[in-house]
Amino acid sequence: MLFRFRRRGLLPLLGLGLLAASPAAAQKYRTAAGLRLSPGQYGLTVQQKFLPGATLEGLALAGTREVSATVLAERHFGILGPSLNYYLGAGGHVGNHKDTGTFGGVDGIVGVEYKVALTRLVISADFKPSIEFGSDDWARFPTAFSVRYILIKEKKTGLLDGVFGGGKDKSKAKDKPRSSGRRGLFDW
C-alpha cells in the first residue's frame, strides 16, 4: 500500500520537473567566449545569443594533422533554473587535413552547461557527432569540455522589476521633462 502511494506521488513531481525545464529562462548571458578541449583537438568557442533561448556557436579547432571551423545553431532549455541548462543543435563545418586536403560536413550537438555562481564562467560538456564529406573518416563522434567567459551578460528581468522602479517605466520617466524647477524629496 505504501509503495503505491509513492508511485502516484512521483508522477506530479516528474510533471513539475518538466515544467521547470523551459526555454524562456535558459541562459544568463548574451555573448561568451572561451576554450574547448576534446581528445585529439583543442580550440576556441564563441556563443552569441540571437533569439530567446537560442545561440549561434562558432568553433575554431586544431588537431595534430588538421584544422577546422564549425558553426552551430543551438536551442537552450533550462533545468531547474537559468544556471543549469541543456542544449540541442545542428550546423556544419569545413576544414583542412594535412594528408587528405579539404573536407566538410554536417554536425549535430547535444550538451549541458552550467553558469558558475558569482563568476562570469560557463562550463559545458557536449557530444557533437558529424558526417564527413571529402575525408577518410565518414563519421566522427567526439565529446568535449568547454570553459567560456561571459563577455556580455543578459539583462536582468525578474518578477518584481517594474514594481520597485526598474524595468521599462524607469526609462520613460527619464524622457519626461520636469514641470517645475523645484525638486521634491523623492525627485532624484
Secondary structure by P-SEA (a helix, b strand, c coil): caaaaaaaaaaaaaaaaaaaccccccccccbbbbccccccccbbbbbbbccccbbbbbbbbbcccccbbbbbbbbbbbcccccccccccccccccccccccccccccccccccccccccccccbbbbbbbccccccccbbbbbbbbbbbbcccccccccccccccccaaaaaaaaccccccccccccc
